[in-house]
Amino acid sequence: MDSKKLYDKIFAIFGLFMVFFYLGLGYILIFSPILDYIDKPLRVIIGIPLIVYGIYRAVTSYEKIKKSFFTDDDDDNE
């Protein structure tokens, strides 16, 4: 197996974990009662961009995973 292809697969999976991290952190900031000591408008101002960025990362991670795992690139001829 090509080391670059393995590297791409590892970072594609890491990107997927980061999607869940950003979406989860945004959700916790906005809706969790644990952080009631922080003003609600501040939590929403920080939480919404985290959720939007998580959605953006989900789209880019989907494309990377699709490219890394589900395409047959025969780059051995180069």
Long-range contacts (C-beta under 8 A, 24 or more apart in sequence): 2-75, 5-68, 5-73, 8-64, 8-67, 8-68, 9-68, 9-69, 11-64, 12-61, 12-64, 12-65, 12-67, 12-68, 12-69, 13-65, 15-57, 15-60, 15-61, 15-64, 15-65, 16-61, 16-65, 18-57, 18-61, 19-54, 19-57, 19-58, 19-61, 20-54, 21-54, 22-50, 22-51, 22-53, 22-54, 22-57, 23-50, 23-51, 23-54, 23-55, 23-58, 25-50, 26-50, 26-51, 26-54, 27-51
